[in-house]
């Protein structure tokens, strides 16, 4: 809604608000003048766009998602209400919550992780594992705790990785909900990154309640990926890209687009060509 207001006030198109990424990691934000309308939000999904200065839109003509940003999009007030969340279809709540799990996971093993983001992301993971499976009961306190964890993940985030990069283009090209795209690919991306970030993913395993005593860091990392996969499956979220309408012949197109995504710049295992991306996409398909 804010960007609709902004377009009316400043003119132009949504592309005028687009964030530009110049590899490897330069980000250019558009600059606009004039007053902005104050925003008060009451979130009704487990996503946490209300904590961000940006937003995402699908350009159907180009077949990709674009990111737009303006510091004034950050709300003045946020009201989190479990009863408001309960009005949303459960499939959307679960999907968007798994999207937040992806943010927390990628924040922990991002090349730009730090102690503050670690503490927020790891606690978010623990809370999501505890409360997310109970959300279908529609208990307002459970929904509130899950949303709190989802918000913590976004506060911790800002530097993502391969999973986020691929999900942008799975959604942009084939209209797959962002949460579903992330949930489907996350276990496979974690396994791909397991050697480069074994010690970081061992922390994720511990946050998920896995007993890592006697495990190597790499074994713990693989156990964490399995646990994320089990959690996703238990929630009834689709498990394969083919299940959400992505054709096998479309994987190369997704991989090519992903190579130009800014989220790759902080992935723990460097990705400089389409080969590794195709490997993860095939295992997810």
Secondary structure, DSSP 8 states (H G I E B T S, - for coil): -HHHHHHHHH-S-GGGGB-EEETTTEEE-----S-----EE---SS--GGG-SEEEEEETTTTEEEEEE-GGGS-SEE---HHHHTTS-HHHHHHHHHHHHHHHHHHHHSTT--HHHHHHHHHHHHHHHHHGGGGGG--HHHHHHHHHHHHHHHHH-S---HHHHHHHHHHHHH---HHHHHHHHHHHHHHHTTTTTHHHHHHHHHHTT---TT--HHHHHHHHHHHHHHHHHHTT---SGGGGT--GGGHHHHHHHHTT-GGGGG-SS---SHHHHHHHHHHH-
